Amino acid sequence: MKTPLMPEQIKETVLRLLGEIAPEADLTALKPGVSFRDQLDIDSMDFLNFVIMIHKTFGVEIPEADYPKYSTLNSCVEQLSAKRVG
């Protein structure tokens, strides 16, 4: 059994994935509680690709109804920590 990732490790990975979706974005200025779509120049397809990347990277199933739960940095870390990804 894998050891679950710490929240900081999850955050770093999520930021790396966001950087692949929005390479021109200044992720250091990202407000953790504000929607990615409100802060970054990403559209709904970019967001869908981001959710797919989370699924592939962390190996978690994300039902379409849960997509909004991955719309901020804080909510991504919270959701993935609850799933005990590792």
Residue, then its C-alpha position, 0 to 999 in steps of 0.5 A: m500500500k502506498t503512503p498517501l501524499m502530503p497536501e504540499q506534494i499534492k499542491e505541487t503536482v496540481l500546480r505542475l499540471l496547471g502549468e501544462i494547461a496554461p504555460e503562460a500563467d504566473l502560478t506563483a500569483l494564484k489565489p488558492g481559493v479562487s476558481f482557476r477559470d477566473q484567474l487563468d486564461i483557460d476555457s472549458m476544454d482546458f479545464l476538462n483536460f486538467v481534470i483528465m490529467i488529475h485522473k491520470t496522474f493521481g489514479v482517481e476516478i472523478p465523476e463529471a458531477d464532481y468536476p466543480k470540486y476541482s475548480t480551485l487549488n484549495s479544493c483540489v488539494e482537499q478532494l485529493s487528500a480525502k481520496r488519500v492519493g499516493 
